[in-house]
Amino acid sequence: MPDSHPVIHTERLILRPPLLEDLERWVEFMSDPETASFIGGVQPRQMVWRSLMCMAGAWALSGVSMFSVIERDSGRWIGRLGPWQPEGWPGTEVGWGLHRDAWGKGYALEGARAAIDYAFDQLGWTEVIHCIDPDNKPSQRVAQGLGSTLIGPATLPAPFEHLPCEKWGQTREQWRSRARQGL
């Protein structure tokens, strides 16, 4: 198991495992119908608490879970992104979801690049996927910006099996080839 408490610094972000202090902003994030629309819908505070505990527990038990995304300049929690592989998931995913006040700043792309490097270099993954709703055009643009391509339809495990999902992704070799080309 890799280090269970990694912290990654990018130019504008800090990626770290979730902490209980992230709860209030995470509740705001999951209370917003637009930000929650493609990640299971609006959730009450108690469900958000469970989600935060699930991600923190995944770090502790497996060393693989999404990072909390912290804006370096403000110290604010602005979302969660990173490696995610629940049982029954259609692959080794790097996903993202940002608080509305962090949209349009390139944070998803910046954080996902660092998380993909982490997944390939530290976790030893050979492929990264992104599970994206066919109507989620902003996430499709992030996936394309990462060099991922549409692989095809995917089915998520229960209780999300009813959600429409497309699998985007790339191999470690494709990722490293793009890096060598300076893309």
Secondary structure in CASP SS format (residue, H / E / C, confidence):
PFRMAT SS
TARGET T0000
AUTHOR 0000-0000-0000
METHOD secondary structure of the structure
MODEL  1
M C 1.00
P C 1.00
D C 1.00
S C 1.00
H C 1.00
P C 1.00
V C 1.00
I E 1.00
H E 1.00
T C 1.00
E C 1.00
R C 1.00
L E 1.00
I E 1.00
L E 1.00
R E 1.00
P C 1.00
P C 1.00
L C 1.00
L H 1.00
E H 1.00
D H 1.00
L H 1.00
E H 1.00
R H 1.00
W H 1.00
V H 1.00
E H 1.00
F H 1.00
M H 1.00
S H 1.00
D C 1.00
P H 1.00
E H 1.00
T H 1.00
A H 1.00
S C 1.00
F C 1.00
I C 1.00
G C 1.00
G C 1.00
V C 1.00
Q C 1.00
P C 1.00
R H 1.00
Q H 1.00
M H 1.00
V H 1.00
W H 1.00
R H 1.00
S H 1.00
L H 1.00
M H 1.00
C H 1.00
M H 1.00
A H 1.00
G H 1.00
A H 1.00
W H 1.00
A H 1.00
L H 1.00
S H 1.00
G C 1.00
V C 1.00
S C 1.00
M C 1.00
F E 1.00
S E 1.00
V E 1.00
I E 1.00
E E 1.00
R C 1.00
D C 1.00
S C 1.00
G C 1.00
R C 1.00
W E 1.00
I E 1.00
G E 1.00
R E 1.00
L E 1.00
G E 1.00
P E 1.00
W E 1.00
Q C 1.00
P C 1.00
E C 1.00
G C 1.00
W C 1.00
P C 1.00
G C 1.00
T C 1.00
E E 1.00
V E 1.00
G E 1.00
W E 1.00
G E 1.00
L E 1.00
H C 1.00
R H 1.00
D H 1.00
A H 1.00
W C 1.00
G C 1.00
K C 1.00
G C 1.00
Y H 1.00
A H 1.00
L H 1.00
E H 1.00
G H 1.00
A H 1.00
R H 1.00
A H 1.00
A H 1.00
I H 1.00
D H 1.00
Y H 1.00
A H 1.00
F H 1.00
D H 1.00
Q C 1.00
L C 1.00
G C 1.00
W C 1.00
T C 1.00
E E 1.00
V E 1.00
I E 1.00
H E 1.00
C E 1.00
I E 1.00
D C 1.00
P C 1.00
D C 1.00
N C 1.00
K H 1.00
P H 1.00
S H 1.00
Q H 1.00
R H 1.00
V H 1.00
A H 1.00
Q H 1.00
G H 1.00
L C 1.00
G C 1.00
S C 1.00
T E 1.00
L E 1.00
I E 1.00
G E 1.00
P E 1.00
A C 1.00
T C 1.00
L C 1.00
P C 1.00
A C 1.00
P C 1.00
F C 1.00
E C 1.00
H C 1.00
L C 1.00
P C 1.00
C C 1.00
E E 1.00
K E 1.00
W E 1.00
G E 1.00
Q E 1.00
T E 1.00
R H 1.00
E H 1.00
Q H 1.00
W H 1.00
R H 1.00
S H 1.00
R H 1.00
A H 1.00
R H 1.00
Q C 1.00
G C 1.00
L C 1.00
END
